[in-house]
Amino acid sequence: MDLLCLSLTADMTDSEIKECIQEMIPVCTVKGQGFCLTISGYDDDHRELWHIPEAIGFMKRLCDLGFISALEVSTTCTDLLREEYKIDKLPGFGALEVWMCATNRMSKGKNDIDRATMTKFQEDLGVANRRAEEVMKETPYRTGLKKSGYRTQIPDASIKHHGFNKDRKRW
């Protein structure tokens, strides 16, 4: 399975981010997987992204607009990685990493997540899913694919399981 990667810049407008959502979600549905995100424009800054206020602000906007619904659940938390991705370190961020940066929970690039943090992530991801669905309804997107009910979700019973149900919705 090919890894889907996307690089954005923090100067993107909300309209541009929404357009990305409209183009990404159908791809996620067809491919059965989410994207990994990198954020360009900070290569000359020695700090990690979660220490750069502008990058944090951008990640907050990504969460607020529902963008994280089109991302892999995580690129660093081994309990949430797909089996085929556990071999190598994945590039970029998944939904969890963007959310952790946006909510000032990231430290040293690690995701030491307790149950309360995971519960809050699940709640916020549910909100992001609903916002992404609203974005998908706003204007027709260019891919010509049928609108889908793609969602990025984590099962309530176990945070270790990651896959797709028969409706191709992420759980």
KABELLIN-V465711 format. One record per residue. SS is DSSP state (@ for helix, = for strand, . for the rest). PHI is phi in radians with two decimals (none if undefined). D_FIRST is the distance of its C-alpha to the first C-alpha in whole Angstrom. Layout:
ss: [SS & SS]
phi: [PHI & PHI]
d_first: [D_FIRST & D_FIRST]
//
This chain:
ss: [. & . & . & = & = & = & = & = & = & . & . & . & . & @ & @ & @ & @ & @ & @ & @ & @ & @ & @ & @ & @ & @ & @ & @ & @ & @ & @ & . & . & . & = & = & = & = & = & = & . & . & . & . & . & . & . & . & @ & @ & @ & . & @ & @ & @ & @ & @ & @ & @ & @ & @ & @ & @ & @ & @ & . & @ & @ & @ & @ & = & . & . & . & . & . & . & @ & @ & @ & . & . & @ & @ & @ & . & . & . & . & . & . & . & = & . & @ & @ & @ & @ & @ & @ & @ & @ & . & . & . & . & = & . & . & = & . & . & . & . & @ & @ & @ & @ & @ & @ & @ & @ & @ & @ & @ & @ & @ & @ & @ & @ & @ & @ & @ & @ & @ & @ & @ & @ & . & . & . & . & . & . & . & . & . & . & . & . & . & . & . & . & . & . & . & . & . & . & . & . & . & = & . & . & . & . & . & = & .]
phi: [none & -1.31 & -1.40 & -1.63 & -2.16 & -2.51 & -2.05 & -2.06 & -2.01 & -1.20 & -1.56 & -1.14 & -1.42 & -1.05 & -1.09 & -1.16 & -1.16 & -1.10 & -1.10 & -1.06 & -1.00 & -1.12 & -1.54 & -1.38 & -1.06 & -1.08 & -1.12 & -1.04 & -1.14 & -1.18 & -1.39 & 1.30 & -2.74 & -1.70 & -1.64 & -1.83 & -1.95 & -2.10 & -2.05 & -1.56 & 1.87 & -2.09 & -1.05 & -1.47 & -1.59 & -1.29 & -1.36 & -1.24 & -0.96 & -1.29 & -1.89 & -1.80 & -0.93 & -1.15 & -1.18 & -1.09 & -1.04 & -1.12 & -1.14 & -1.10 & -1.12 & -1.03 & -1.15 & -1.07 & -1.50 & 1.59 & -1.02 & -1.13 & -1.15 & -1.68 & -1.78 & -0.97 & -1.02 & -2.66 & -1.97 & -2.21 & -1.48 & -1.03 & -1.17 & -1.87 & -1.38 & -1.16 & -0.96 & -1.20 & -1.74 & -1.36 & -1.30 & -2.10 & -1.26 & -1.41 & -1.36 & 1.35 & -2.00 & -1.80 & -1.02 & -1.07 & -1.16 & -1.09 & -1.09 & -1.13 & -1.15 & -1.11 & -1.85 & 0.98 & -1.87 & -1.44 & -2.47 & 0.94 & 1.24 & -1.89 & -1.99 & -1.48 & -1.94 & -1.62 & -1.04 & -1.12 & -1.15 & -1.11 & -1.09 & -1.12 & -1.06 & -1.03 & -1.07 & -1.17 & -1.17 & -1.07 & -1.10 & -1.07 & -1.05 & -1.13 & -1.16 & -1.10 & -1.10 & -1.11 & -1.08 & -1.11 & -1.51 & -1.08 & -2.53 & -1.09 & -1.68 & -1.41 & -1.25 & 1.37 & -1.39 & -1.15 & -1.08 & -2.15 & -1.80 & -1.03 & -2.49 & -1.86 & -2.46 & -2.06 & -1.12 & -1.16 & -1.23 & -2.65 & -1.45 & -1.52 & -1.64 & -2.49 & -3.05 & -2.20 & -1.55 & -1.12 & -1.51 & 1.10 & -1.66 & -1.26 & -2.05]
d_first: [0 & 4 & 6 & 9 & 13 & 16 & 19 & 23 & 26 & 29 & 31 & 29 & 31 & 31 & 30 & 28 & 26 & 26 & 25 & 22 & 21 & 22 & 20 & 17 & 17 & 17 & 14 & 12 & 14 & 12 & 9 & 10 & 9 & 12 & 12 & 14 & 17 & 19 & 23 & 25 & 29 & 29 & 29 & 32 & 33 & 33 & 32 & 29 & 28 & 29 & 33 & 33 & 35 & 33 & 30 & 30 & 32 & 29 & 27 & 30 & 29 & 26 & 26 & 29 & 28 & 25 & 22 & 21 & 20 & 17 & 15 & 13 & 16 & 16 & 15 & 18 & 19 & 18 & 19 & 17 & 14 & 11 & 11 & 8 & 9 & 13 & 13 & 14 & 15 & 13 & 15 & 17 & 18 & 17 & 19 & 21 & 22 & 23 & 25 & 27 & 28 & 29 & 31 & 32 & 31 & 28 & 30 & 29 & 26 & 26 & 25 & 28 & 28 & 30 & 31 & 33 & 30 & 27 & 29 & 30 & 27 & 26 & 29 & 28 & 25 & 26 & 29 & 26 & 24 & 27 & 28 & 25 & 26 & 29 & 28 & 26 & 29 & 31 & 30 & 28 & 25 & 24 & 21 & 23 & 21 & 23 & 23 & 21 & 22 & 18 & 19 & 18 & 20 & 21 & 23 & 26 & 27 & 24 & 22 & 20 & 19 & 15 & 14 & 15 & 18 & 19 & 20 & 16 & 18 & 16 & 19]
//
